[in-house]
């Protein structure tokens, strides 16, 4: 017996001699049987422990294999998103290069050639090529999880430059762009090119949402204003088809798109950029028609901004 539990039965028999199992011997056998019960129980527990250890080793091997598969899948997903990001983001500078090159050829084909206008178009081509290279470097750094290189700059100046990059495509789409609040300096701290990417993506999204408008003006409004509470808001308003409330959150997820030929990366890239800048991105339906895309950035404290500018100079 072990703790009042029956472990086994010991049966002894001697057919050659009578009265072999005396009371004293029976008491000794009871003591031995008790020890035998503990020994048998320990042996059984040891076998169970060995079996559990074997099962644990198998489970650990399966877990390691699953983690390796997950890591490979994550790398493939990251590579796929990086490729999609590059394809999406490089499309705009390439389109700008094509538009500027065509315009330059038209200026040169005039009689006499307009060298000044052609030179300006070539400058646009150079800026677009530089922007494409910078975008690729930025996306590669993001894929390596490198620390972003932030600096102080004038957001409104960067927005005006972004407007020149999309001027050609907006004109070809028949879009009228109005700027508000971009005249005075608006200092921010961040990555100039990445925030220009956000502005360009939102402007092109707003423009493309109005391609279905056959009658009436295609108006696009870009506004920049600080709220006096340490944050600056950049808004892009269109009069396009608008978005449904059920798709608003999904639009910010990678690879989700409501466009027939969309890659679903533009808004996801914008959100990731703004997250890195402690900013926010929101898509809101306008009261009349269309959509308002607004991104918000924190204004740098004056002391930090002054020290950054001094160090840069």
JOVENGI-V600152 format. One record per residue. N is the residue number from 1. SS is DSSP state (A for helix, B for strand, O for the rest). Layout:
n=[N,N]
ss=[SS,SS]
This chain:
n=[1,2,3,4,5,6,7,8,9,10,11,12,13,14,15,16,17,18,19,20,21,22,23,24,25,26,27,28,29,30,31,32,33,34,35,36,37,38,39,40,41,42,43,44,45,46,47,48,49,50,51,52,53,54,55,56,57,58,59,60,61,62,63,64,65,66,67,68,69,70,71,72,73,74,75,76,77,78,79,80,81,82,83,84,85,86,87,88,89,90,91,92,93,94,95,96,97,98,99,100,101,102,103,104,105,106,107,108,109,110,111,112,113,114,115,116,117,118,119,120,121,122,123,124,125,126,127,128,129,130,131,132,133,134,135,136,137,138,139,140,141,142,143,144,145,146,147,148,149,150,151,152,153,154,155,156,157,158,159,160,161,162,163,164,165,166,167,168,169,170,171,172,173,174,175,176,177,178,179,180,181,182,183,184,185,186,187,188,189,190,191,192,193,194,195,196,197,198,199,200,201,202,203,204,205,206,207,208,209,210,211,212,213,214,215,216,217,218,219,220,221,222,223,224,225,226,227,228,229,230,231,232,233,234,235,236,237,238,239,240,241,242,243,244,245,246,247,248,249,250,251,252,253,254,255,256,257,258,259,260,261,262,263,264,265,266,267,268,269,270,271,272,273,274,275,276,277,278,279,280,281,282,283,284,285,286,287,288,289,290,291,292,293,294,295,296,297,298,299,300,301,302,303,304,305,306,307,308,309,310,311,312,313]
ss=[O,B,O,O,B,O,O,O,O,O,O,O,O,O,O,O,O,O,O,O,O,O,A,A,A,A,A,A,A,A,A,A,A,A,A,A,A,A,A,A,A,A,A,A,A,A,A,A,A,A,A,A,A,A,A,A,A,A,A,A,A,A,A,A,A,A,A,A,A,A,A,A,A,A,A,A,A,A,A,A,A,A,A,A,A,A,A,A,A,A,A,A,A,A,A,A,A,A,A,A,A,A,A,A,A,A,A,A,A,O,O,O,O,O,A,A,A,A,A,A,A,A,A,A,A,A,A,A,A,A,A,A,A,A,A,A,A,A,A,A,A,A,A,O,O,O,O,O,O,O,B,B,B,B,A,A,A,A,A,A,A,A,A,A,A,A,A,A,A,A,A,A,O,O,O,B,B,B,B,B,O,O,O,O,O,O,B,B,B,B,O,A,A,A,A,A,A,A,A,A,A,A,A,A,A,A,A,A,O,O,O,O,O,O,O,O,O,O,B,B,B,B,B,B,B,B,O,O,O,O,B,B,B,B,B,B,B,B,O,O,O,O,O,O,A,A,A,O,O,A,A,A,O,O,O,O,O,O,O,O,O,O,O,O,O,A,A,A,A,A,A,A,A,A,A,A,O,O,O,B,B,B,B,B,B,O,O,O,O,O,B,B,B,B,B,B,B,B,O,O,O,A,A,A,A,A,A,A,A,A,A,A,O]
